Amino acid sequence: MAKHAGVSKAAVSKVIRNDYGVSQAMRDRVKRAIDELGYRPQAAARALRGRAFTIGVLLQHIGIPFYAEIVTGLVDELAESEYQAIMIQGGTRDKTEKRAIDALIDRQVDGILMIAPLAARTHLEQVAREIPTLVLGRHDRSPAYDSIVDDDRVGSELVMEHLIGLGHRSIGHITFDKEHGQAADRTPQIRAETYARVMREHNLAGEIAVATTSYTEEGGYDGARELLGRSPRPTAIFAGSDEAALGVLAALHEAGLSVPGDVSVAGYDNTKLAAHPNIALTTVNQDGVVMGRTAGRLLLERIEGRTSAAHFSVIPSLVVRRSTASPRPCPAETETQMPARTVRDVTAADAARRRG
């Protein structure tokens, strides 16, 4: 910036600090350079003073379990360095998120990890031109910042093939409403589109049932109540996140339905809570801790001078637990309806049992 303004770094520092003894012409030249380069004064001051050895973490809500695992991985990665992480909550509105990003910039962090940010790509690129930035959980890429994303198509396919393989035909899905602050994030859209595609590929287009709420416990609860009110009632529900799946479990319990006896439930994220013995949720593992560690490594590389963007896609796996099972046969089902209801191989023992 000093070079752009045609002045010394000391002169830039004096203007930023509003010191005495600086001519108005000098102030005008420095301020014009700041505007032309898009610098924030605090960022310019940081460039003059050197590193703060701090990584800023932007997340929507500190209570989201999967985000906590990402932060754990980041902190683990930074443990052997001089850097520390500070977190700030951006909320679910563009205005509050922008204020949070500005606060990180003003606090002179050396790098920023943004977890599923709401901001448009152009704004993310503007931030990345000032500070090394990594965006996690967004499917759009940019040469300006690094990115890490889960392959949500593969993960959703794993869930759906598992449920259909168990014999489920009436499968509901809970997705994220853009009004809940996810307009820039295509993750919910990709998971919902994959759900519908797999249903069509198995000739189950007529059974597609989507509840559009949010990836929260409340959203899962509301979505489950909506799906349970439809006819036919789903025998399985694929919630878009583990947190939403917890809301589904609450709604099913309230309705007097058992899991998986009456309704199977699958989530996404494989949070620690999903493995609790009293929950035992079938879910997709995208390993948030590994994502966080990778984010930390990439940010340190950027801070040390790497200029080319790095983009990582995590291949998920399915973790099968007790929340999913084959659907319970309805009393009205006849023997001739069975083959149409299940895709598993019929063994000789199965056939003999039905004949008996």
QUIHUMO-V459491 format. One record per pair of residues at least 4 apart in sequence whose C-alpha atoms are under 7 Angstrom apart, sorted by the first residue. I is the first residue (numbers start at 1). J is the second residue. D is the distance in whole Angstrom. If there is no record, write none. Layout:
# QUIHUMO-V459491
i-><I | I>
j-><J | J>
d-><D | D>
This chain:
# QUIHUMO-V459491
i-><1 | 1 | 2 | 2 | 2 | 2 | 2 | 3 | 4 | 5 | 5 | 5 | 7 | 8 | 9 | 10 | 11 | 12 | 12 | 13 | 13 | 14 | 14 | 15 | 15 | 16 | 16 | 22 | 22 | 23 | 24 | 25 | 26 | 27 | 28 | 29 | 30 | 31 | 32 | 33 | 34 | 34 | 35 | 39 | 39 | 40 | 41 | 42 | 42 | 42 | 43 | 43 | 43 | 43 | 44 | 45 | 46 | 46 | 51 | 52 | 52 | 52 | 53 | 53 | 53 | 53 | 54 | 54 | 54 | 54 | 54 | 55 | 55 | 55 | 55 | 55 | 55 | 55 | 55 | 56 | 56 | 56 | 56 | 56 | 56 | 56 | 56 | 57 | 57 | 57 | 57 | 57 | 57 | 57 | 58 | 58 | 58 | 58 | 58 | 58 | 58 | 59 | 59 | 59 | 59 | 59 | 60 | 60 | 60 | 60 | 61 | 61 | 62 | 64 | 65 | 65 | 66 | 66 | 66 | 66 | 67 | 68 | 69 | 69 | 69 | 70 | 70 | 70 | 70 | 70 | 71 | 71 | 72 | 72 | 72 | 73 | 73 | 73 | 73 | 73 | 73 | 74 | 74 | 74 | 74 | 74 | 75 | 75 | 76 | 77 | 77 | 77 | 78 | 78 | 78 | 88 | 89 | 90 | 90 | 90 | 91 | 91 | 92 | 92 | 93 | 93 | 94 | 94 | 94 | 95 | 96 | 97 | 98 | 99 | 100 | 101 | 102 | 103 | 104 | 104 | 105 | 110 | 110 | 110 | 111 | 111 | 111 | 111 | 112 | 112 | 112 | 113 | 113 | 113 | 114 | 114 | 114 | 115 | 115 | 115 | 116 | 116 | 116 | 116 | 118 | 118 | 118 | 118 | 118 | 119 | 119 | 119 | 120 | 120 | 121 | 122 | 123 | 124 | 125 | 125 | 125 | 127 | 128 | 128 | 128 | 128 | 129 | 132 | 132 | 132 | 133 | 133 | 133 | 134 | 134 | 134 | 134 | 134 | 135 | 135 | 135 | 136 | 136 | 136 | 137 | 137 | 137 | 138 | 138 | 138 | 139 | 139 | 141 | 143 | 143 | 144 | 145 | 146 | 146 | 146 | 147 | 147 | 147 | 148 | 148 | 148 | 149 | 149 | 149 | 150 | 150 | 150 | 150 | 150 | 151 | 151 | 151 | 151 | 151 | 152 | 152 | 152 | 152 | 153 | 153 | 153 | 153 | 154 | 154 | 155 | 155 | 155 | 155 | 156 | 156 | 156 | 156 | 157 | 157 | 157 | 158 | 158 | 159 | 159 | 160 | 160 | 160 | 161 | 162 | 163 | 163 | 164 | 164 | 165 | 165 | 166 | 166 | 166 | 167 | 167 | 167 | 167 | 167 | 167 | 168 | 168 | 168 | 168 | 169 | 169 | 169 | 170 | 170 | 170 | 170 | 171 | 171 | 171 | 171 | 171 | 171 | 172 | 172 | 172 | 172 | 172 | 172 | 172 | 172 | 173 | 173 | 173 | 173 | 173 | 173 | 174 | 174 | 174 | 174 | 174 | 174 | 174 | 174 | 174 | 175 | 175 | 175 | 175 | 175 | 175 | 175 | 175 | 176 | 176 | 176 | 176 | 176 | 177 | 177 | 177 | 178 | 178 | 180 | 186 | 187 | 188 | 189 | 190 | 191 | 192 | 193 | 194 | 195 | 196 | 196 | 197 | 198 | 199 | 199 | 199 | 199 | 200 | 200 | 204 | 211 | 211 | 211 | 212 | 213 | 213 | 214 | 214 | 215 | 215 | 215 | 215 | 215 | 215 | 216 | 216 | 216 | 217 | 217 | 217 | 217 | 217 | 218 | 218 | 219 | 219 | 219 | 220 | 220 | 220 | 220 | 220 | 220 | 220 | 221 | 221 | 221 | 221 | 221 | 222 | 223 | 224 | 224 | 224 | 225 | 225 | 226 | 227 | 227 | 228 | 228 | 229 | 235 | 235 | 235 | 235 | 236 | 236 | 236 | 237 | 237 | 237 | 238 | 238 | 238 | 239 | 239 | 239 | 239 | 240 | 240 | 240 | 241 | 241 | 241 | 241 | 242 | 242 | 242 | 242 | 242 | 242 | 242 | 243 | 244 | 245 | 245 | 245 | 245 | 246 | 247 | 248 | 249 | 250 | 251 | 252 | 252 | 252 | 253 | 253 | 257 | 258 | 258 | 259 | 259 | 259 | 260 | 260 | 260 | 260 | 261 | 261 | 262 | 264 | 264 | 264 | 265 | 265 | 266 | 266 | 266 | 266 | 266 | 267 | 267 | 267 | 267 | 268 | 268 | 269 | 269 | 269 | 269 | 270 | 270 | 270 | 270 | 274 | 274 | 274 | 275 | 275 | 275 | 276 | 280 | 280 | 280 | 281 | 281 | 281 | 282 | 282 | 282 | 282 | 282 | 282 | 283 | 283 | 283 | 284 | 284 | 284 | 284 | 285 | 285 | 285 | 285 | 286 | 286 | 286 | 287 | 288 | 289 | 290 | 291 | 292 | 293 | 294 | 295 | 296 | 297 | 298 | 299 | 300 | 301 | 301 | 302 | 302 | 329 | 333 | 334 | 337 | 338 | 346 | 346 | 347 | 348 | 349 | 350 | 351 | 352>
j-><5 | 33 | 6 | 7 | 8 | 9 | 12 | 7 | 33 | 29 | 30 | 33 | 11 | 12 | 13 | 14 | 15 | 16 | 30 | 17 | 45 | 18 | 19 | 19 | 27 | 41 | 45 | 26 | 27 | 27 | 28 | 29 | 30 | 31 | 32 | 33 | 34 | 35 | 36 | 37 | 38 | 39 | 39 | 43 | 44 | 44 | 45 | 46 | 106 | 108 | 47 | 105 | 106 | 108 | 48 | 49 | 50 | 108 | 110 | 108 | 109 | 110 | 82 | 83 | 84 | 110 | 83 | 84 | 85 | 109 | 110 | 83 | 84 | 85 | 86 | 109 | 110 | 111 | 112 | 85 | 86 | 87 | 104 | 109 | 111 | 112 | 113 | 85 | 86 | 87 | 88 | 112 | 113 | 114 | 87 | 88 | 89 | 90 | 113 | 114 | 115 | 88 | 89 | 90 | 114 | 115 | 89 | 90 | 91 | 92 | 89 | 91 | 89 | 68 | 69 | 271 | 70 | 269 | 271 | 288 | 71 | 72 | 73 | 288 | 289 | 74 | 288 | 289 | 291 | 292 | 75 | 292 | 76 | 289 | 292 | 77 | 289 | 290 | 291 | 292 | 293 | 78 | 292 | 293 | 295 | 296 | 79 | 85 | 293 | 293 | 296 | 297 | 83 | 84 | 296 | 100 | 100 | 96 | 97 | 100 | 96 | 97 | 180 | 181 | 97 | 181 | 98 | 118 | 119 | 99 | 100 | 101 | 102 | 103 | 104 | 105 | 106 | 107 | 108 | 109 | 109 | 131 | 132 | 303 | 131 | 132 | 133 | 299 | 132 | 133 | 134 | 133 | 134 | 135 | 134 | 135 | 136 | 135 | 136 | 137 | 136 | 137 | 138 | 185 | 181 | 182 | 183 | 184 | 185 | 123 | 124 | 184 | 124 | 184 | 125 | 126 | 127 | 128 | 129 | 144 | 145 | 131 | 132 | 133 | 144 | 145 | 144 | 299 | 302 | 303 | 145 | 146 | 299 | 145 | 146 | 147 | 295 | 299 | 146 | 147 | 148 | 147 | 148 | 149 | 148 | 149 | 150 | 149 | 185 | 186 | 149 | 186 | 147 | 308 | 309 | 309 | 309 | 309 | 310 | 311 | 310 | 311 | 312 | 311 | 312 | 313 | 312 | 313 | 314 | 286 | 313 | 314 | 315 | 316 | 155 | 313 | 314 | 315 | 316 | 156 | 187 | 190 | 191 | 157 | 190 | 191 | 194 | 158 | 316 | 159 | 284 | 316 | 317 | 160 | 191 | 194 | 195 | 161 | 194 | 198 | 162 | 318 | 163 | 318 | 164 | 195 | 198 | 165 | 166 | 167 | 168 | 168 | 169 | 343 | 344 | 325 | 326 | 344 | 326 | 327 | 341 | 342 | 343 | 344 | 235 | 236 | 326 | 327 | 204 | 207 | 341 | 207 | 234 | 235 | 236 | 207 | 208 | 234 | 235 | 236 | 237 | 208 | 209 | 210 | 227 | 234 | 236 | 237 | 238 | 209 | 210 | 211 | 237 | 238 | 239 | 210 | 211 | 212 | 213 | 220 | 223 | 238 | 239 | 240 | 188 | 192 | 211 | 212 | 213 | 214 | 215 | 240 | 188 | 212 | 213 | 214 | 215 | 212 | 213 | 214 | 182 | 183 | 214 | 190 | 191 | 192 | 193 | 194 | 195 | 196 | 197 | 198 | 199 | 200 | 208 | 201 | 202 | 203 | 204 | 205 | 208 | 204 | 205 | 208 | 223 | 226 | 227 | 223 | 219 | 223 | 219 | 220 | 219 | 220 | 240 | 241 | 243 | 244 | 220 | 243 | 244 | 221 | 243 | 244 | 246 | 247 | 222 | 247 | 223 | 244 | 247 | 224 | 239 | 244 | 245 | 246 | 247 | 248 | 225 | 247 | 248 | 250 | 251 | 226 | 227 | 228 | 248 | 251 | 229 | 251 | 230 | 233 | 234 | 233 | 234 | 233 | 262 | 263 | 264 | 327 | 263 | 264 | 265 | 264 | 265 | 266 | 265 | 266 | 267 | 244 | 245 | 266 | 267 | 244 | 267 | 268 | 245 | 267 | 268 | 269 | 246 | 267 | 268 | 269 | 270 | 271 | 274 | 247 | 248 | 249 | 265 | 266 | 267 | 250 | 251 | 252 | 253 | 254 | 255 | 256 | 257 | 258 | 257 | 258 | 262 | 262 | 263 | 263 | 264 | 323 | 264 | 323 | 324 | 325 | 327 | 328 | 328 | 323 | 324 | 325 | 323 | 324 | 281 | 282 | 283 | 323 | 324 | 281 | 282 | 283 | 284 | 283 | 284 | 283 | 284 | 285 | 286 | 274 | 283 | 284 | 285 | 279 | 280 | 281 | 279 | 280 | 281 | 280 | 321 | 322 | 323 | 321 | 322 | 323 | 319 | 320 | 321 | 322 | 323 | 324 | 318 | 319 | 320 | 316 | 317 | 318 | 319 | 316 | 317 | 318 | 319 | 314 | 316 | 317 | 291 | 292 | 293 | 294 | 295 | 296 | 297 | 298 | 299 | 300 | 301 | 302 | 303 | 304 | 305 | 306 | 306 | 307 | 333 | 337 | 338 | 341 | 342 | 350 | 351 | 351 | 352 | 353 | 354 | 355 | 356>
d-><6 | 7 | 6 | 5 | 6 | 5 | 6 | 6 | 6 | 6 | 6 | 5 | 6 | 7 | 6 | 6 | 6 | 6 | 6 | 6 | 7 | 6 | 5 | 6 | 6 | 6 | 7 | 6 | 7 | 6 | 6 | 6 | 6 | 6 | 6 | 6 | 6 | 6 | 6 | 6 | 6 | 5 | 6 | 6 | 6 | 6 | 6 | 6 | 5 | 7 | 6 | 6 | 7 | 6 | 7 | 6 | 6 | 6 | 6 | 7 | 6 | 6 | 6 | 5 | 7 | 6 | 5 | 5 | 6 | 5 | 6 | 7 | 6 | 5 | 6 | 6 | 6 | 5 | 6 | 6 | 5 | 6 | 6 | 6 | 6 | 5 | 6 | 7 | 6 | 5 | 6 | 6 | 5 | 6 | 6 | 5 | 6 | 6 | 6 | 5 | 6 | 7 | 5 | 6 | 6 | 5 | 5 | 5 | 4 | 6 | 6 | 6 | 6 | 7 | 7 | 6 | 7 | 7 | 6 | 6 | 6 | 6 | 6 | 5 | 5 | 6 | 5 | 5 | 6 | 4 | 6 | 6 | 6 | 6 | 7 | 6 | 4 | 6 | 7 | 4 | 4 | 6 | 4 | 5 | 7 | 5 | 6 | 7 | 7 | 5 | 6 | 7 | 6 | 7 | 6 | 6 | 7 | 6 | 4 | 5 | 6 | 6 | 7 | 5 | 6 | 6 | 6 | 6 | 6 | 6 | 6 | 6 | 6 | 6 | 6 | 6 | 6 | 6 | 7 | 6 | 6 | 6 | 7 | 7 | 6 | 5 | 6 | 6 | 6 | 5 | 6 | 6 | 5 | 6 | 6 | 5 | 6 | 6 | 5 | 6 | 6 | 5 | 6 | 7 | 7 | 6 | 7 | 5 | 7 | 6 | 7 | 7 | 7 | 6 | 6 | 6 | 6 | 6 | 6 | 6 | 7 | 6 | 5 | 5 | 6 | 6 | 7 | 7 | 6 | 6 | 5 | 7 | 7 | 6 | 5 | 5 | 7 | 7 | 6 | 5 | 7 | 6 | 5 | 6 | 6 | 5 | 7 | 6 | 6 | 7 | 6 | 6 | 7 | 7 | 5 | 6 | 6 | 5 | 5 | 6 | 7 | 5 | 6 | 6 | 5 | 6 | 6 | 5 | 6 | 6 | 5 | 5 | 6 | 7 | 6 | 6 | 6 | 6 | 7 | 6 | 7 | 7 | 6 | 6 | 6 | 6 | 6 | 6 | 7 | 7 | 6 | 6 | 7 | 6 | 6 | 6 | 6 | 6 | 7 | 7 | 6 | 6 | 6 | 7 | 6 | 7 | 7 | 6 | 6 | 7 | 6 | 5 | 6 | 6 | 6 | 6 | 5 | 7 | 6 | 6 | 6 | 4 | 6 | 7 | 6 | 7 | 7 | 6 | 7 | 7 | 7 | 5 | 5 | 6 | 7 | 7 | 7 | 5 | 6 | 5 | 6 | 7 | 5 | 6 | 7 | 6 | 6 | 5 | 6 | 6 | 5 | 6 | 6 | 5 | 6 | 6 | 5 | 6 | 7 | 7 | 6 | 7 | 5 | 6 | 6 | 6 | 6 | 5 | 6 | 6 | 7 | 6 | 6 | 6 | 5 | 4 | 6 | 5 | 5 | 6 | 5 | 5 | 7 | 6 | 6 | 6 | 6 | 6 | 6 | 6 | 6 | 6 | 6 | 6 | 6 | 6 | 6 | 6 | 5 | 6 | 7 | 5 | 5 | 7 | 5 | 7 | 7 | 7 | 5 | 6 | 4 | 7 | 6 | 7 | 6 | 6 | 6 | 5 | 6 | 5 | 5 | 6 | 5 | 5 | 6 | 4 | 6 | 6 | 6 | 6 | 7 | 6 | 7 | 4 | 6 | 7 | 4 | 5 | 6 | 4 | 5 | 7 | 5 | 6 | 6 | 6 | 5 | 6 | 6 | 6 | 7 | 7 | 7 | 5 | 7 | 7 | 6 | 5 | 6 | 6 | 5 | 4 | 6 | 6 | 5 | 6 | 6 | 5 | 6 | 6 | 5 | 6 | 5 | 7 | 6 | 6 | 6 | 5 | 4 | 6 | 6 | 5 | 5 | 6 | 7 | 7 | 7 | 7 | 6 | 6 | 7 | 7 | 5 | 6 | 6 | 6 | 6 | 6 | 6 | 6 | 5 | 7 | 6 | 7 | 6 | 5 | 7 | 5 | 6 | 6 | 4 | 5 | 5 | 6 | 7 | 6 | 7 | 6 | 4 | 6 | 6 | 6 | 6 | 5 | 5 | 7 | 7 | 7 | 6 | 4 | 7 | 5 | 5 | 6 | 5 | 5 | 6 | 6 | 5 | 6 | 5 | 6 | 6 | 5 | 7 | 5 | 6 | 6 | 5 | 5 | 6 | 5 | 6 | 5 | 6 | 5 | 5 | 7 | 6 | 6 | 6 | 5 | 7 | 6 | 6 | 5 | 6 | 5 | 5 | 6 | 7 | 7 | 5 | 7 | 6 | 6 | 6 | 6 | 6 | 6 | 6 | 6 | 6 | 6 | 6 | 6 | 6 | 6 | 7 | 6 | 5 | 7 | 7 | 6 | 7 | 6 | 6 | 6 | 7 | 6 | 6 | 6 | 6 | 6 | 6>
